[in-house]
């Protein structure tokens, strides 16, 4: 049983399969956020499935890191086969492409509003940074494995430098090299973000949050602190103002309720009374909510009609309108 397991672990095709799952795991997060915000509204899904997909990049990163360390042990005991050499080179190229793509995505987060990546693609900067570390670790390890292999092949045929490295404790030498390069990567990462950090420091909230920041200002200025605020569902139409963790920073201590939850009359009646701001009334595709004053009906989740007893316009300006609604 142990021998069969070892054959699976050290089989290049299996490692390639695991690495491809690792590299493509952000796509699972992307489809998860699309399912939650578009397809999955009102559907019953497996309990815990959404959380599992959200944390899957972290789990697969840990699994691949363990496999990489197991391969490390095997490489120190045996010569590196030609098949494994090709595997390491191929994985390193894939990892390099991922690192470049990840860096561009992370920079887009710093160049836009907070939580930009999660709002649009379903994954976070922290996930990408962890995966980038694993990918960089794989590249450095592969370079070391290949160098160590050719060092073994050339042992005794080269000069003093090769013999000196060969005489070192190879495990300690490996950890020193990888640790040194990891420090370089972390330092380079900090300096690469410096222009965005400086730019963000000089930016106002409107630049960081986007054009919909004016609606947060209206709510913060004209809604009591102990009131409930209704927000549009978070999706590609309202990625920022529908993002409760971000909006909470500006509207605390008010209670926030997503319009996605108001999909039946019972839930609406449970809210009793609340405030909301009308979003982009002149743009039909992003207008929220849909109000029918003649029938006392309103739609907060883009499809479910709920009735209200009274609605009052409490503030109006060129920037927008703030309403108070009683169910």
C-alpha positions as CSV (number, residue, x, y, z in Angstrom):
1,X,0.0,0.0,0.0
2,X,2.8,2.4,0.9
3,X,4.7,1.6,-2.3
4,X,1.6,2.3,-4.4
5,X,1.1,5.6,-2.6
6,X,4.7,6.6,-3.1
7,X,4.4,5.8,-6.8
8,X,1.4,8.1,-7.1
9,X,3.0,10.9,-5.1
10,X,6.2,10.8,-7.1
11,X,4.6,10.3,-10.5
12,X,5.2,13.5,-12.6
13,X,1.8,13.3,-14.3
14,X,0.1,13.4,-10.9
15,X,2.1,16.4,-9.7
16,X,1.3,18.2,-13.0
17,X,-2.4,17.5,-12.4
18,X,-2.2,18.9,-8.9
19,X,-0.3,21.9,-10.0
20,X,-2.8,22.7,-12.8
21,X,-5.6,22.5,-10.2
22,X,-3.6,24.9,-8.0
23,X,-3.0,27.4,-10.8
24,X,-6.6,27.3,-11.9
25,X,-8.2,27.5,-8.4
26,X,-9.0,31.2,-8.7
27,X,-11.4,30.3,-11.5
28,X,-13.4,28.3,-8.9
29,X,-13.7,31.5,-6.9
30,X,-14.7,33.4,-10.0
31,X,-17.5,31.0,-10.8
32,X,-18.5,30.9,-7.1
33,X,-19.1,34.7,-7.0
34,X,-20.9,34.6,-10.3
35,X,-23.2,31.8,-9.0
36,X,-23.9,33.6,-5.8
37,X,-24.6,37.0,-7.4
38,X,-26.4,35.9,-10.6
39,X,-27.3,32.2,-11.1
40,X,-27.7,31.1,-7.5
41,X,-30.1,33.7,-6.2
42,X,-33.0,32.0,-4.5
43,X,-31.6,28.5,-5.1
44,X,-30.8,25.9,-2.4
45,X,-27.1,24.9,-2.6
46,X,-25.1,22.4,-0.5
47,X,-24.4,23.8,2.9
48,X,-20.7,24.8,3.2
49,X,-20.0,24.4,-0.5
50,X,-19.6,28.2,-1.0
51,X,-17.1,28.4,2.0
52,X,-15.2,25.4,0.7
53,X,-14.7,27.0,-2.8
54,X,-13.7,30.3,-1.2
55,X,-11.0,28.6,0.9
56,X,-10.0,26.1,-1.8
57,X,-7.1,28.1,-3.2
58,X,-5.6,28.1,0.3
59,X,-6.1,24.4,0.8
60,X,-4.7,23.4,-2.6
61,X,-1.7,25.7,-2.0
62,X,-0.9,23.8,1.2
63,X,-1.3,20.4,-0.5
64,X,1.0,21.4,-3.4
65,X,3.5,22.8,-1.0
66,X,3.5,19.4,0.9
67,X,4.0,17.5,-2.4
68,X,6.9,19.8,-3.3
69,X,8.6,19.1,0.0
70,X,8.1,15.4,-0.5
71,X,9.7,15.6,-4.0
72,X,12.6,17.5,-2.3
73,X,13.2,14.5,-0.1
74,X,13.1,12.2,-3.1
75,X,15.5,14.3,-5.1
76,X,18.1,14.3,-2.4
77,X,18.0,10.5,-2.4
78,X,18.0,9.8,-6.1
79,X,19.2,11.2,-9.4
80,X,16.7,13.3,-11.2
81,X,15.2,11.5,-14.2
82,X,14.8,13.2,-17.5
83,X,11.0,13.0,-17.1
84,X,11.2,14.8,-13.8
85,X,13.5,17.4,-15.2
86,X,11.0,18.2,-18.0
87,X,8.2,18.3,-15.3
88,X,10.1,20.8,-13.2
89,X,10.9,23.1,-16.2
90,X,7.2,22.9,-17.4
91,X,5.8,23.7,-13.9
92,X,8.3,26.6,-13.5
93,X,7.1,28.1,-16.8
94,X,3.5,27.8,-15.7
95,X,4.3,29.3,-12.3
96,X,6.1,32.2,-13.9
97,X,3.1,33.0,-16.0
98,X,0.9,32.8,-12.9
99,X,3.3,35.2,-11.0
100,X,3.1,37.8,-13.7
101,X,-0.7,37.5,-14.0
102,X,-1.1,37.6,-10.2
103,X,1.1,40.7,-10.0
104,X,-1.0,42.5,-12.5
105,X,-4.2,41.6,-10.7
106,X,-2.9,42.7,-7.3
107,X,-1.7,46.0,-8.8
108,X,-5.2,46.4,-10.3
109,X,-6.6,46.1,-6.7
110,X,-4.3,48.9,-5.5
111,X,-5.1,51.0,-8.5
112,X,-8.9,50.7,-7.9
113,X,-11.1,50.6,-4.8
114,X,-10.8,48.3,-1.8
115,X,-12.0,44.7,-2.4
116,X,-12.0,45.3,-6.2
117,X,-10.8,41.8,-7.0
118,X,-13.3,40.1,-4.7
119,X,-16.2,42.2,-6.1
120,X,-15.4,41.5,-9.7
121,X,-13.6,38.1,-9.7
122,X,-14.4,36.4,-6.4
123,X,-10.8,36.1,-5.0
124,X,-8.8,38.3,-2.7
125,X,-5.3,39.8,-2.6
126,X,-4.4,37.6,0.3
127,X,-5.3,34.4,-1.7
128,X,-3.2,35.6,-4.7
129,X,-0.3,36.5,-2.4
130,X,-0.3,33.1,-0.8
131,X,-0.5,31.3,-4.2
132,X,2.3,33.6,-5.5
133,X,4.5,32.6,-2.6
134,X,3.9,28.9,-3.4
135,X,4.6,29.5,-7.1
136,X,7.8,31.4,-6.4
137,X,8.8,28.6,-4.0
138,X,8.2,26.1,-6.7
139,X,10.4,28.0,-9.2
140,X,13.3,28.5,-6.7
141,X,13.0,24.8,-5.7
142,X,13.1,23.6,-9.3
143,X,16.1,25.7,-10.0
144,X,17.9,24.3,-7.0
145,X,16.8,20.7,-7.8
146,X,18.2,21.0,-11.4
147,X,21.4,22.7,-10.2
148,X,21.9,20.0,-7.5
149,X,21.2,17.2,-10.1
150,X,23.8,18.6,-12.5
151,X,26.2,19.2,-9.7
152,X,26.0,15.5,-8.8
153,X,26.5,14.5,-12.4
154,X,29.6,16.7,-12.7
155,X,31.0,15.9,-9.3
156,X,34.7,15.3,-9.5
157,X,35.0,16.8,-13.0
158,X,34.9,20.4,-12.0
159,X,37.0,22.6,-9.8
160,X,37.2,23.6,-6.1
161,X,33.9,25.5,-6.2
162,X,31.8,22.5,-7.1
163,X,33.5,20.3,-4.5
164,X,33.0,22.9,-1.8
165,X,29.2,23.1,-2.5
166,X,29.0,19.3,-2.7
167,X,30.6,19.1,0.7
168,X,28.1,21.3,2.4
169,X,25.0,20.1,4.2
170,X,22.7,20.2,1.2
171,X,19.5,20.6,3.2
172,X,20.9,23.6,5.1
173,X,22.2,25.1,1.8
174,X,18.9,24.7,0.1
175,X,17.0,26.4,3.0
176,X,19.5,29.2,3.0
177,X,19.2,29.8,-0.7
178,X,15.4,29.6,-0.7
179,X,15.1,31.8,2.4
180,X,17.4,34.4,0.8
181,X,15.4,34.6,-2.4
182,X,12.1,34.7,-0.5
183,X,13.4,37.8,1.3
184,X,14.3,39.3,-2.0
185,X,10.8,38.5,-3.4
186,X,9.1,40.1,-0.4
187,X,11.2,43.2,-0.6
188,X,10.7,43.5,-4.4
189,X,6.9,43.1,-3.9
190,X,6.9,46.0,-1.4
191,X,8.9,48.3,-3.7
192,X,6.7,47.3,-6.7
193,X,3.6,48.5,-4.8
194,X,5.3,51.8,-3.7
195,X,3.9,53.9,-6.6
196,X,0.4,52.6,-5.8
197,X,0.8,53.2,-2.1
198,X,1.8,56.8,-2.7
199,X,-1.0,57.3,-5.2
200,X,-3.6,55.8,-2.9
201,X,-2.4,58.0,0.0
202,X,-3.0,61.1,-2.1
203,X,-6.4,59.9,-3.5
204,X,-9.7,60.9,-1.9
205,X,-12.4,58.5,-1.1
206,X,-14.3,59.3,-4.3
207,X,-11.3,58.2,-6.3
208,X,-10.8,55.0,-4.2
209,X,-14.4,54.0,-4.1
210,X,-15.6,55.2,-7.5
211,X,-18.5,57.4,-8.7
212,X,-21.0,55.8,-6.4
213,X,-19.2,57.2,-3.3
214,X,-21.6,60.2,-3.5
215,X,-24.4,57.9,-2.5
216,X,-22.6,56.9,0.7
217,X,-22.1,60.6,1.5
218,X,-25.8,61.1,1.1
219,X,-26.6,58.2,3.4
220,X,-24.0,59.2,6.0
221,X,-25.3,62.8,6.1
222,X,-29.1,62.2,6.1
223,X,-29.7,58.8,7.8
224,X,-29.8,58.6,11.6
225,X,-27.0,56.5,13.3
226,X,-29.5,54.0,14.8
227,X,-31.3,53.4,11.5
228,X,-31.3,50.5,9.0
229,X,-29.9,51.1,5.5
230,X,-30.8,49.0,2.5
231,X,-28.1,48.4,-0.1
232,X,-28.2,47.0,-3.6
233,X,-27.0,43.4,-4.1
234,X,-23.3,43.1,-4.6
235,X,-22.6,42.1,-8.3
236,X,-21.0,43.6,-11.4
237,X,-23.7,46.4,-11.4
238,X,-23.0,47.5,-7.9
239,X,-19.5,46.0,-7.0
240,X,-18.6,48.7,-4.5
241,X,-21.8,50.1,-2.9
242,X,-23.2,46.6,-2.6
243,X,-20.1,45.5,-0.7
244,X,-21.1,45.6,2.9
245,X,-17.6,45.2,4.5
246,X,-16.5,48.2,2.6
247,X,-19.6,50.3,3.0
248,X,-19.7,49.6,6.7
249,X,-16.6,51.7,7.2
250,X,-18.5,54.8,6.0
251,X,-22.0,54.0,7.5
252,X,-21.2,52.5,10.9
253,X,-23.0,52.2,13.4
254,X,-26.1,51.9,11.1
255,X,-27.4,48.4,10.4
256,X,-26.9,47.3,6.8
257,X,-29.2,45.0,4.9
258,X,-28.5,43.7,1.4
259,X,-31.4,44.0,-1.1
260,X,-30.6,40.5,-2.1
261,X,-32.2,39.3,1.2
262,X,-35.5,41.1,0.6
263,X,-36.9,38.5,-1.7
264,X,-40.3,38.0,0.0
265,X,-42.9,40.0,2.0
266,X,-42.2,38.3,5.3
267,X,-38.5,39.4,5.3
268,X,-39.4,42.9,4.2
269,X,-42.0,43.2,7.0
270,X,-39.3,42.0,9.5
271,X,-37.2,45.1,8.6
272,X,-40.2,47.3,9.4
273,X,-38.6,50.6,8.4
274,X,-35.3,51.5,6.7
275,X,-33.6,54.1,4.5
276,X,-32.1,53.8,1.0
277,X,-30.6,55.9,-1.7
278,X,-31.7,55.7,-5.3
279,X,-28.9,54.5,-7.5
280,X,-28.3,55.9,-11.0
281,X,-32.0,56.8,-11.8
282,X,-31.0,57.9,-15.3
283,X,-29.3,54.6,-16.3
284,X,-31.8,51.7,-16.6
285,X,-29.2,48.9,-16.4
286,X,-27.9,50.0,-13.0
287,X,-30.9,51.7,-11.6
288,X,-31.9,50.5,-8.1
289,X,-34.4,49.9,-6.6
290,X,-37.4,49.6,-8.9
291,X,-40.3,51.6,-7.3
292,X,-44.0,51.6,-8.3
293,X,-45.6,54.5,-6.5
294,X,-49.1,53.7,-7.8
295,X,-49.2,50.2,-6.4
296,X,-47.0,50.7,-3.3
297,X,-44.6,48.0,-4.5
298,X,-40.8,47.9,-4.8
299,X,-38.1,45.5,-6.0
300,X,-34.8,45.3,-4.1
301,X,-33.3,42.1,-5.5
302,X,-34.0,42.7,-9.2
303,X,-36.9,40.2,-9.3
304,X,-39.0,39.9,-6.2
305,X,-41.9,42.3,-5.6
306,X,-42.6,43.4,-2.1
307,X,-45.2,45.8,-0.8
308,X,-44.7,48.8,1.5
309,X,-47.1,50.9,3.5
310,X,-45.4,54.3,3.1
311,X,-42.4,55.8,1.4
312,X,-41.0,59.4,2.0
313,X,-38.4,61.4,0.2
314,X,-36.3,62.8,3.0
315,X,-33.6,64.5,0.9
316,X,-33.1,65.4,-2.7
317,X,-30.2,67.1,-4.6
318,X,-28.4,66.9,-7.9
319,X,-26.3,64.1,-6.4
320,X,-29.3,61.9,-5.6
321,X,-32.4,61.1,-3.4
322,X,-32.6,59.5,0.0
323,X,-35.9,57.7,0.9
324,X,-37.4,56.3,4.1
325,X,-39.6,53.3,3.6
326,X,-42.0,51.6,6.1
327,X,-43.2,48.0,5.4
